[in-house]
Amino acid sequence: MATPLLYTCGIAPRVGRIPLAAYPYLGWRQRLSTTRNWHAQEVFNRTHKRQQKDRAAQRVENSRHTDYLRNAIAEQLVDRLRDIRRRFPTIVELGAHSGFLRRHLDPGMTDKVIQCDLSEAMVQRDRDRPTTHEATGEPSPVPAEYQVVDEEALPFAENSLEAVVSNLSLHWVNDLPGALIQIQRALVPDGMFLGAMLGGDTLFELRTSLQLAEVERENGISPRVSPMTDPRDMTDLLQRAGFALTTVDVDDLTVDYPTPLALMQDLRAMGESNATLLRDTLLAASSIYKELYGTEEGHIPATFQIIFMIGWKPDSSQPQPKARGSATVSLKDVLKS
């Protein structure tokens, strides 16, 4: 009996097969978040994850073709850095992939970016070509160093980093609370952590389509999209890790793909692939996806839920809450006036 044809299906983000600018719709929708309890799980094999990223980096042109997602998020992260209006001598970019912050950082924002990734092949992918600043078209004014770093075992000394920025990598970490604690310890007092990670509603269209297809063709359901963090957990996680002045906000980034197969191909090229699918199930899922979510123009939308977060290592110079009972004016009196 012939072996069924298998396809690789991905986790987390989804976007299209053609350059980002060619998509008819790319939209952000802001959402709110609260707090819940966190339950850690051992889900991801980090060695396999590194190998996935290595393979993706070796297919250089396909990999570069799918840079649009991380590049779009890097632009959002740098916008938040501009709002802070502080210069950081060194920025560590965790899960840097091939490096995206330098495409958007302005002169004077930092002296250097240390690009860190689990995959040496990925972090070195574009080292032989100049990084171009997206806004000016000129070479990036910010130099870079390169390190192979596992987010689950940071090599940085305590109180040694001014700023850490993470761009879409923490959703692959097994012990997210532990990773946040390590980041906090590595920061100097009043050091900043700024991150973006994929939230639990990412790829909900793909997840639904795959589940319905598996029930139809295989009489059961398997987890095809990896578990990701609920945005309502993040404020609590940051505070438990020791961060102060925390802020969490959530945006939905929606991008139209030509076909579901194009979505899955891009996920693989991003190094975000995870599960295998029987050919029959894949065809059924593709048909269901188009039926449930297809647009009049013939595209299929894919939603990335992006959790943006910021936290600071505590320092005496930071604003402090007043002691309970120290107010000299009653809120009741203010409301009456």
C-alpha positions in Angstrom: 0.0 0.0 0.0 1.4 3.4 -1.0 2.4 5.8 1.8 0.0 8.7 2.0 1.4 12.0 0.8 2.2 14.2 3.8 2.4 18.0 3.9 3.9 20.1 6.6 1.6 22.5 8.3 2.6 25.4 10.5 2.2 27.1 13.8 1.5 30.6 14.7 1.6 33.3 12.0 0.0 33.4 8.7 0.5 35.7 5.8 0.8 35.5 2.0 2.9 34.0 -0.7 3.5 37.3 -2.5 5.3 40.4 -1.1 3.5 42.0 1.8 2.8 45.2 -0.2 0.9 43.2 -2.8 -1.8 42.0 -0.4 -5.1 43.8 -0.8 -5.6 44.0 3.0 -3.3 44.3 5.9 -5.1 45.6 9.0 -4.5 46.0 12.7 -7.4 45.7 15.3 -6.5 46.6 18.9 -7.9 44.5 21.6 -7.9 44.5 25.4 -6.4 42.0 27.9 -6.8 41.0 31.5 -5.1 38.5 33.8 -5.5 34.7 34.4 -3.5 31.9 36.0 -0.5 30.4 34.1 0.1 26.7 33.7 3.5 25.8 32.2 3.8 22.9 29.8 6.7 21.1 28.2 5.6 21.1 24.6 8.4 22.1 22.3 11.6 20.1 21.4 14.2 22.9 21.2 16.6 20.8 19.1 13.9 20.1 16.6 13.0 23.8 16.6 16.6 24.8 15.8 16.7 22.2 13.0 13.5 23.7 11.5 15.0 27.1 11.5 18.3 25.8 10.1 16.5 24.2 7.2 14.5 27.4 6.6 17.6 29.5 6.6 19.3 27.2 4.0 16.5 27.9 1.5 17.7 31.5 1.5 15.4 33.1 -1.1 12.3 31.4 0.2 13.2 32.5 3.7 13.8 36.1 2.7 10.5 36.1 0.8 8.7 35.5 4.1 10.4 38.2 6.1 7.4 40.4 5.9 5.8 39.3 9.1 8.7 39.8 11.4 9.6 43.0 9.6 6.1 44.4 10.1 6.3 43.6 13.8 9.8 45.0 14.1 8.5 48.3 12.8 5.8 48.3 15.5 8.4 47.6 18.2 10.7 50.4 17.0 7.7 52.8 17.1 7.3 51.9 20.7 11.0 52.5 21.3 10.5 56.0 19.8 7.7 56.7 22.3 10.0 55.9 25.2 12.4 58.6 24.1 15.4 57.0 25.8 18.7 56.1 24.2 19.9 52.5 25.0 23.7 52.0 24.4 23.1 48.3 23.5 20.0 46.5 22.6 19.8 42.7 22.7 17.4 41.3 20.0 16.3 37.9 21.2 15.0 35.6 18.6 16.3 38.0 16.0 15.9 35.5 13.1 18.0 37.3 10.4 17.7 40.6 12.2 14.9 43.1 11.7 15.3 45.9 14.3 18.2 47.5 12.5 16.0 48.0 9.4 13.9 50.5 11.4 16.2 51.9 14.2 17.0 55.6 13.9 20.5 57.1 14.3 21.1 57.8 18.0 18.6 55.3 19.4 21.4 52.8 20.2 25.1 52.2 19.6 24.8 48.5 18.8 22.3 45.6 18.4 23.3 42.1 19.5 21.3 39.8 17.3 20.6 36.5 19.0 18.9 33.4 17.7 18.6 29.8 18.5 19.7 28.9 14.9 23.2 29.9 13.9 22.2 29.5 10.2 19.3 31.9 10.6 21.2 34.6 12.6 24.0 34.4 10.0 21.7 34.3 7.0 22.1 37.9 5.8 25.5 38.7 7.4 27.2 38.9 4.0 24.8 41.6 2.7 24.2 45.2 4.0 21.1 45.9 6.1 19.1 48.6 4.5 17.0 51.1 6.6 13.4 50.8 5.5 12.6 54.5 5.7 15.7 56.0 4.1 16.9 53.2 1.8 20.4 53.8 3.1 22.5 51.3 5.0 21.4 50.9 8.6 23.3 53.3 10.9 23.4 50.7 13.7 26.1 48.1 13.8 25.4 44.5 14.9 27.0 41.6 16.7 25.8 38.0 16.3 25.3 35.3 18.9 23.6 31.9 19.1 21.4 32.0 22.1 18.6 29.8 23.4 15.9 31.9 25.0 15.5 29.1 27.6 19.1 29.4 28.8 20.3 33.0 28.4 24.1 33.5 28.7 24.0 37.1 29.9 25.3 38.1 33.3 23.0 39.6 35.9 22.6 43.4 35.7 24.5 43.5 32.3 21.9 44.6 29.7 20.3 48.0 29.1 17.5 46.7 26.9 16.1 43.4 25.5 13.7 43.3 22.6 12.1 40.0 21.5 10.3 39.8 18.1 8.0 36.7 17.7 10.2 34.1 19.3 8.8 33.6 22.9 5.8 31.5 21.6 8.3 28.6 21.1 9.6 28.7 24.7 8.4 25.9 27.0 8.9 27.8 30.3 7.8 31.3 29.5 7.8 32.5 33.2 11.4 31.2 33.5 12.5 33.0 30.3 11.0 36.3 31.5 12.7 35.9 34.9 16.1 35.3 33.1 15.5 38.5 31.0 14.7 40.5 34.1 17.8 39.3 35.9 20.0 40.2 33.0 18.7 43.8 32.8 20.4 46.6 34.7 18.2 48.5 37.2 15.7 50.5 35.2 16.5 48.4 32.1 13.7 47.7 29.6 12.2 44.6 28.1 10.1 45.1 25.0 8.5 42.1 23.3 6.0 40.9 20.8 4.8 37.3 20.7 2.0 35.4 19.1 -1.2 35.0 21.1 -3.7 32.1 21.4 -6.0 33.3 18.7 -3.3 33.1 16.1 -4.3 31.0 13.0 -7.8 30.4 14.4 -9.0 30.1 10.8 -6.5 27.4 10.0 -7.1 25.6 13.3 -10.9 25.5 12.7 -10.5 24.2 9.2 -8.0 21.5 10.1 -10.2 20.3 13.0 -13.3 20.0 10.8 -11.3 18.3 8.0 -9.9 15.7 10.5 -13.3 14.9 11.9 -14.6 14.5 8.3 -11.7 12.4 7.0 -10.0 10.8 10.0 -12.8 10.6 12.6 -10.8 12.5 15.2 -8.9 15.6 16.1 -5.2 16.1 16.6 -3.5 19.4 17.8 -2.2 20.9 14.5 -1.5 24.4 15.8 0.7 24.6 18.8 -0.6 26.1 22.1 0.1 29.7 22.6 -0.2 32.2 25.4 -3.5 33.8 26.2 -3.1 37.6 26.2 -4.9 37.8 29.6 -1.9 35.9 31.2 0.8 38.3 30.2 0.4 41.1 32.7 0.5 38.6 35.6 3.5 36.8 34.1 5.5 40.0 33.7 4.8 41.0 37.3 5.6 37.6 38.6 8.9 37.8 36.8 9.8 40.9 38.8 9.0 43.6 36.2 7.7 47.0 37.1 5.6 49.5 35.2 4.3 46.8 32.9 2.0 47.4 29.9 0.4 44.8 27.7 -1.7 45.4 24.6 -3.0 43.1 21.9 -3.4 43.7 18.1 -4.8 41.5 15.4 -2.8 41.5 12.2 -4.9 40.1 9.3 -3.3 39.3 5.9 -4.9 37.8 2.8 -3.3 34.7 1.2 -4.0 33.4 -2.3 -4.7 29.9 -1.0 -4.4 27.8 2.2 -1.5 25.9 0.7 0.3 29.2 0.1 -0.1 30.0 3.8 1.4 26.6 4.8 4.3 27.0 2.4 5.2 30.4 3.9 5.0 29.0 7.5 7.5 26.4 6.5 9.8 29.0 4.9 9.6 31.1 8.1 10.7 28.1 10.2 7.3 28.0 11.9 6.2 24.6 10.6 5.1 22.0 13.1 2.7 19.2 12.1 2.2 16.8 9.2 -1.0 16.3 7.3 -2.4 13.5 5.1 -3.0 14.7 1.6 -6.7 13.9 1.8 -7.1 15.9 5.0 -5.1 18.8 3.6 -7.4 19.0 0.5 -10.5 18.9 2.8 -9.1 21.6 5.1 -8.3 23.8 2.1 -11.8 23.5 0.8 -13.3 24.2 4.3 -11.0 27.2 4.8 -12.1 28.7 1.5 -15.8 28.0 2.3 -15.8 29.5 5.8 -13.3 32.4 5.4 -12.7 33.0 1.7 -13.2 36.6 0.4 -15.1 37.7 -2.7 -11.7 38.4 -4.3 -10.7 34.7 -3.9 -8.3 35.1 -1.1 -8.3 33.6 2.4 -7.5 35.7 5.5 -5.1 34.7 8.1 -5.1 36.3 11.5 -2.0 36.8 13.7 -2.8 37.8 17.3 0.2 39.9 18.4 0.8 40.5 22.1 3.0 43.5 22.7 4.5 43.9 26.2 6.9 46.2 28.0 8.3 45.9 31.5 11.1 47.6 33.5 13.5 46.2 36.0 12.7 48.0 39.3 14.8 50.9 40.3 14.5 53.6 43.0 14.3 56.3 40.3 11.0 55.0 38.9 7.6 56.4 39.9 6.4 54.7 43.1 2.8 54.4 44.4 1.9 56.4 47.4 1.5 54.6 50.7 -2.0 53.6 51.5 -3.8 56.3 53.5 -1.3 59.1 52.6 -3.8 61.0 50.5 -4.8 64.5 51.8 -7.9 64.8 49.7 -10.9 62.5 49.8 -12.0 61.1 46.5 -15.6 61.4 47.8 -15.1 65.1 48.3 -13.6 65.5 44.8 -16.6 63.8 43.2 -19.0 66.0 45.1 -17.3 69.2 43.9 
